Every structure is written in structure tokens, then in C-alpha cells.
Amino acid sequence: MKKLIFLLVSIFFSTAVFANLKVISPIEGTFANRQMLVLETDGVGECYYSLNGSDPETFGFAYDGPVLIDIDGPVEIRIAKTGTYKEETVVKYTVIPDNALTTAYGTFISSFFDTGILNYTAGSILSVPEQLKFSFGLPPDSFLQGRDLSISQDSVLTRFIPCTLLDASSGKKWRFIIKTFPQTAGVYSRRDVPFVITDWNTITFTNDNYIYKIDSEYWGLPKNSVTLDRSVSHMIRWQNLEYDAGNPIDFFVLPPMPQLNQSTDENGGLLFTLDGDASYSMSVLSAGDGSSGVVSPSQYQELFTTLGVDTFYGDCISGQLEIGFYTNSVYQGKLEVPYSINKRPPSVPIISSNSPSFYSREPVALTIKGESMSELYYAVSEPYTIQSVSETYSENSNLFASVRADNFVKADTSSLSMVLAPEGNGAVYFKVAAFSKNEKNISAVATYSVIIDQYNYYYNSFADSTISDGTALRPYATFDQCLEAINKGRYACLRVKGPLKVPTGVHYILSNCVLENEGDASLEFEQGASLVVKNSNLTLDNFTVCPASNEKNIYKIDSIVPYFKLEDSVLDINKCQIAALYDTNGLFTEAIRSSVNVNGTIASVSASIYASFVSGVKTNVSIKNSSINATAATCVVVSLNQGDVLFNNNSFKISGEKGRVAEFFGVNGSLVSNSFKASLSNSSNAAPVYTDKKSNIKQSNEDSYGF
């Protein structure tokens, strides 16, 4: 006798939906393998399809089950369904074949590449290579990293499941169908009895050649259906009407109606069992979703003592399961049971930022969007201050491996906005993580990281000024870009590679600034260029300061234009090499109500008429461990009117006709362990240090030569 296997097709993702037609495959997109045509219908009417844009009913093919569309390149499938109403849709996609034979996952691709379908048996392992990501169902895709997948061995459903694979490194996609089968076939058996049970309680006798007896009632030939109380057991007997002493009496015991139990296993699968007579078994009559029709209880079908319903991790199914109940292979009745299994994690949250790169100049505004109807959890690391800002970092730099973002907090909604803003000076690294959750399913964790550096700016003489933003990745390339950045905040550190040329004219520094040497750094002044520092601190660290190379090393300007002019400001010069060369008159620094601090520096100021290193009014001057020379007809290294002075362990030299190392008017201070040298053609009235009566200068351990 022919055996009928019930096929349950159940796809519960978003689909191309018409009144009674759902296109499971193919979908729009570009794929590296040929696609299957898989439709879900209500079983009413016929489906047709064409591959050349023609009318499917007239010039197409009849659809009677999943079929491989064996076409490469652009493909257009026109699908029509007949019935009460005609429905039609078109699906366009492109196939660019790639069997991936040279990849580590090529063997897996080959398992479905030629046929478009992969058979799977419940209880076995489906290994998706870790180099790939997978997503079940139709768009929107929810990709998960490749892993071992399985369906419970108790599952009895046969389904078609669409699966999309993604190689994130190449962007290639493969899409195929997984057909699932039960691991163990049920029992095919049937006992012929002369009655039919309807809705559990109604018994209809079907053979008039028999007389019947129910429990202790009299024998008879019931013409009408009999209603029984199925909460208790019943005995049904029958015997041939033609009495013969040898006629056997057959019987059948109706046990009480069993209780259907539903449980969930540790992996989220459903298990249906019976709490009642051991003679009972079950079969699936319908999924109740219109995808497979209804199986008649009188047809042969598989009988199970346990029914499992399960799906892969990453998938979800739901529907109305119609279960038929049998005792000793005789149909007793049916029960509709809703079922729902959700193993599909939400999509990974999307973290978007207003920062175009890993480095940001401003506080960063973030938006985290999780999947709708899911719970969103997020975590933000403590700000990590970067000590070595001269290095260039990326998201994967080992420096940040220990920074944790795992203090997850549940957001009020499935999306939120936040601003990452560091406190204090310096470069700060932030890490943000987020995941979504629905029921027991948790998405993969999305991460975002950024360095917010509002204080460290980078200059490289070889950089491209058209894309500069002052970060280590895109450094500034002009002085104007640097100056704008310096004056934008209250503090800046400019890290310089190569020559930084100060253009002709007066330029104002209005914020605290440190200039750091990141490699062969020099500050080169074009003719007539001057930096005016107002109400700020400026620090030069390990720089070469000199005229711009295109000025032939000589400033041909009669008026005094200082390299630096200080107004209520501080100039710190550390470990620098200075060559200030002028044609007529030269002054390196002019200071008013300010402070000049020089340490470990070699400096030279030269001009034909007058040369000076520092000239100040109401200014404090500190020079330590330095060597400073001045050359001109008249030269004074330091000229100070009111203020404080400290010279310690320095070497000063003046060369020309006449001059002094220092002249003080109303100045207090001390000079300790300094060497004063002179090479003058007119040594009359020459002295290393001149002080007026209002000055109070203490000197000790000094050496003088040539005065």
C-alpha cells in the first residue's frame, strides 16, 4: 500500500506577499549562485512563471514545486497565480557565479552550488564556516557569524528555509534553500474498524453487516451516531449479523481522551507529548498556515508518540499546528495547538557617528538604533587618556585592548542618542558597545570607538591641505590652518613635522599653545613675519627657529620687527636652536608685562646696526643652561626695564663695535655662574652688565672676557 509522507512547509519571515501568493525565493540582489524558485500558496488555483517577461499563463511554465532557475547574469522572473483573483509579481536579480573553490569555505559552497538546495536531517550538525555570515529568511537580513547549527532530533517538520551567506571581506553573497527532514520516520499503520470517530465524542457505525455493543448496553444495529463521554474508557464490540456459533466477537477499547503536554527544551525547541493511555499516538494534519493544505485523517500518515517542533538558531517559526490523535492506529480526533519558536536574534544595533574618522576634533554625537520591538542595551567605557599622542592609532591598536565597555544599561527605547565629550586636556579614547534582545535572543555586540582630541593638532609640511583636519591621519599643511586651530580653543598642542613657515605679516596667538617637534621641526619666519602672543602661554620645545629659506637668510627691513611680541603673556623656549638674522636692526623677542623663560637653548641674533635677544618692559626674564650670542654694531642680549631677572649657568657673547650682555633699569634678580664674553672694536664704557640705581642685581661666580 502506498505510503503518504506529509510535507510541512513553514516560512515565517517577511516575504513578497500578495493576497494568496508569497515568493520565498528568489529575492532582489546580486548572488554568486543560481537561484531556486520557491512559492507559498493557499492551494487554490495554479501558479505559472516566465523568464523572458512574457505572460506566464500563456508562454510560461507551470509551477509544481521548487525549481532551480538555471540562468546567469540579470534575471527577471514574472510570476502569476490564477484563482478567484489573478495575482502577478516580478522579481529581478543578478547571478555572477563564483563557486569559491579557492577559499577556505569552498567545500560548503559546493554542497548547494549546483542544485540550489541543501538537504538537512534533524539532529545532525550543519556547519556554516566561520569565514562566512549567515541569515535565514528574507530581507531585512540579520547576519550572524558562521557556526555549527542544528535542529532537535525530535523535530518532525519538513520545511524549506531560505539562507543567505555573506563573505564580508569580498561582499559576495550566496543564497540557497535548506530542506529539513525528520531524523526518524514515524510508524505507518492502520487498523480497519467498522466505525468512525468524529470530534472525539461522536461514533458513527459504518458497516450494516454487524451488530454492535457499547460497554454493557444491549447488542444492536445503531442507525444514528452515538455520543460518548470520552473522559472515561469505553468498550466497543461487533459481530456478524448472520449468527454462527463460530462467529468471532471483535472489540476495540476507547481509552479516555489524553492530555496533550507541551514543553520547551534547553535550546528553545517545542516538544508535544501525551499524558494518558500508552496506546495513543499523534500525527501532523496541518500546519494551519495555508502553505501545505490539509491531510485527511483517513490517509496513511506517520504516527509518533512524541512530536517535536524546532528550527535553527537564527530562524523563527510560528503557526497553528493541527495534531491528529490515534489509539491503536484508529483516528480519535484532532486538536489545534498554536506554536511559536523564536531563535532569531535581533539585528545588530547600528551605531552612527558625526565623526568622519577614528579621530575627532569635537565631542562626538552618537545614535544607536536597535531593531524595532526589541530591547536595546548599551555600555560606554571610562574615558582613556592617551599619553603618547605622537603615535597614530587605529581601532585595533593593542593600546586599547584593556579598555572595557561591558557595563550594559537598558535603554528606554530601541534607539537612543548620546554625546561623547572628554573633560580636561589631551587625547581621550572612548569605546561604546550595544546589543539588542528579544525574548531570550541576544544579538551580536556592535562596537564603536573614537579618539577625541580637541587639544593635539598635527602639522606636516608634506600633507595635503585640501583634506586636512589637524588629526594625525590628516595633518595640517599650512600655517593658517594651524593658527586657526590654535585660536579656536583655550589650549592646543601643535605637533610639527618639517618646516612650518610663518608668512609675512603680523599673526596673533590668542590661546595657550605648545609647539612640539615630531620630526625635523622648524619655525621659519618669512620677511616681515611676526607672532604676537596676547594673554596666552606659548611654548617652543626642541625647535629650530630661523628665517625662511627663500629669504636668503637676511631680513632687509630697517624697522625692528620681532619674531615674537608678548603682551601679558608667557614665552617658554626649551632646547631650541635659534638663528635670527636681520639686515639692519634685529630683535628676537619684545615683551610687555610678560615672562620669557629660556632653557637649554642655543641662540644667535645678528644685524648690521642693532641686535637684541630680549627687550622687555615690566617683564620677568629667566635664562638657564643656554648659550646666546648677539652680533651688530651695537648689541645687547637682554634689555629690561622693570621686572625680575634670573641668569644661571649660561654663556653669553656679544660681537661688534660696542654693547652689553645685559642692561637693567629698575630690575631685581640674580646672576649666578654665567660666562660673559665680548669681541668689541670700541670697548670704552663696555661692561657685561649695566644696572641703574633702581636695580638690585646680585651676582656670584661670574666670568668675564673681553670687557
Secondary structure, 3 states (H helix, E strand, C coil): CCCCCCCCCCCCCCCEECCCEEEEECCCCEECCCEEEEEEECCCCCEEEECCCCCHHHHCEEECCCEEECCCEEEEEEEEECCCCCEEEEEEEEECCCCCCCCCCHHHHHHHHCCCEEEEECCCCEECCCCCEEEECCCCCCCEECCEECCCCCECCCEEEEEEEEECCCCEEEEEEEEEECCCCCECCCCCCCEEEECCCEEEECCCCEEEEECCCCCECCCCCEECCCCCCEEEEEEECCCCCCCCCEEEEECCCCEEEEEECCCCCEEEEEECCCCEEEEEEECCCCCCCCCCCCCCCCEECEEEECCCCCCEEEEEEEEEEEECCEEEEEEEEEEEEECCCCCCCEEEECCCCCEECCCEEEEEECCCCCEEEEEECCCEEECCCCCCCCCCCHHHCCCCCCCCEECCCCEEEEEECCCCCCEEEEEEEEEEEECCEECCCEEEEEEEECCEEEEECCCCCCCCCCCCCCCECCHHHHHHHHHHCCEEEEEEEEEEEECCEEEEECCEEEEEEEEEEEEEECCCEEEEEECCEEEEECCEEEECHHHCCCECCCCCCCCEEEECCEEEEECCEEEEEECCEEEEEEEECCEEEEECCEEEEECCCEEEEEEEECCEEEEECCEEEEEEEEEEEEEEEEEEEEEECCEEEEEEEEEEEEEEEEEEEEEECCEEEEEECCCCCCEEEEECCCCEEEEECCEEECC
